[in-house]
């Protein structure tokens, strides 16, 4: 599930931004709440790192890659519905350093 629920954009050498794919948006429905990891959190492939409450499900989503969270989309705390957008500038959740 994790690999199909997240798009990945490489921003700079060793930094990858993650956001929800259209498949994830359709499976979850409207996002109502998101619990973001803290900057500095270590991600392990297949381990939960992001919690979402949506109209169709409440899930702990698993990391699609290993690394350390270096940035979070803080605006999601007040506007979780941004994860429903199609624009990657709006629906990203975290930036991860894979180095």
N, C-alpha and C positions, 0 to 999 in steps of 0.2 A: 504494500500500500504506500509506504513512504516515498518510494521512487516515482510513483505516478501522481502523487498528490502535491509535489513541489516542482516548480520550475527553478532552474539555476542559471544565474547570469554571472559570468566572471567579470569582476569590476577592475581588478588590478592583479598583479602577480600574487597568487595565493589567497585572494579574497573573493568569496562567492556570496551573492545575494540570493536568498530563498524566498519564494512566495507561493501562493496557492494556484494550482493549475485549474483550468476550466473543469476538468474531471472532478477535482476535489470540490469546487464550488457547487457543481450539480449534485454530488453525493451528499453534501452537508446542508445545502439550502442556505438561507440568509444567516450570516454570522451575527450573533448577538453579544458575544463576550469572547475575549482572548486573554490568556495569561501568558505573557512573554517571559522568556528566560532573562536572567541578569547578564549584563556585559561581563565577560570573563568565564561564563559557564562553558564547561567542556562538553562537546557533543560526541556521542558514540553511535555509529551506524546501527539502526534498529532499536535504539533506546528512546523513550519519550522525552520530548524537550519543549513542546508547545501544546497548550490545552486550548480547545475551542468549544464554545457552546453555540449550537446552531439550531435552526428549526427542525432539522431531521436527525440530529445526533449530537451527543456530547462525547468528545474524543480527546485522548492524549495522542498527538501525532508524533510519529517516530522520525528521528533524524535520518536524512538520506545520505549524509556524509559525516565524516569525522572532522573535528576542528574545535576552535574556540570562538564563541560569540564576541564580535568586536563592535557591533552596532545593532540596535533594535529600533523598530519603527514605533516610537513612543506615541505617535498620534493614534495608533490602534487602541490604546487604552480608553480614549474618549470616543473614538469612531471606529469600532470593530468592523462595521459594514464596509470599510475600505477594502477588506479582504475579498469582497464580492466583486470588486471592479476588475476590468480586463487589462487596464494599463499597469504595466510593471512598476511605474513610478508611484502608484497608489497601493497596490496589493502585495507589497513585499513585507516580510515579517522580521527577518534578521539578516545580518551580514556575518559571515563566518570566515575566519582565517584558517586555511588548511595547512599552513606551514608548521 
